[in-house]
Amino acid sequence: MESIKALKWRYATKKFDPEQILPPKKIEILKKAFNLTATSYGLQPLKMLVIQNKDLQAELKEASYGQKQISTASHVLVICIEKEIGKSFIENYFRYVQDIRKTPDDVLHPFRESLIGDFEKKPSGEIRIWATHQAYLVLGTLMSICAVEGIDSCPMEGFEPEKYDQILKLDDHNLQSVLVLPVGYRAKDDFFAELKKVRRPLEETVIEF
């Protein structure tokens, strides 16, 4: 039940304490959690930016409709999708499979070629939507790990991706920002921290057969 207690403790933090900085070991846990998140086919079409730079955070705040969490958080995590996911990207993934699992190529070949063929048929917009779905899987993992580790967070869709991409020069990395997660420690006077969670009863949200 400790995990449930942690999930009850977490909330979308509205006010961070700017004086409290997450220790490196906590950031390392979040980085590893990001990398261990399940993704479709195991392809990981994502990268995460870890930002701890108050000048840059202030600039990003302006591209986040002035939301103060961006500038006062200890760190800002920006989840990005790869802009090009095609044959070379998929082949690179299967090279990791071979290196790590020592799986013979004749075993991998049918699935690899099938996956490449499937992605080559998909419109780029459909692939971007698929990759964005993977970003939400990552966001869920990060928020849960934050709760377990006693880290406050605030998931954000409310930002201007084009401005983020420009500020962070994401074109240079062939990336596109899709989600933002400021992390840190809540301010003692954040009114929202003490509010009870509002959730539909389990009887309304879970159906058992």
Order of alpha helices (4+ residues) and beta strands (2+ residues): alpha-alpha-beta-alpha-alpha-beta-alpha-alpha-alpha-beta-alpha-beta-alpha
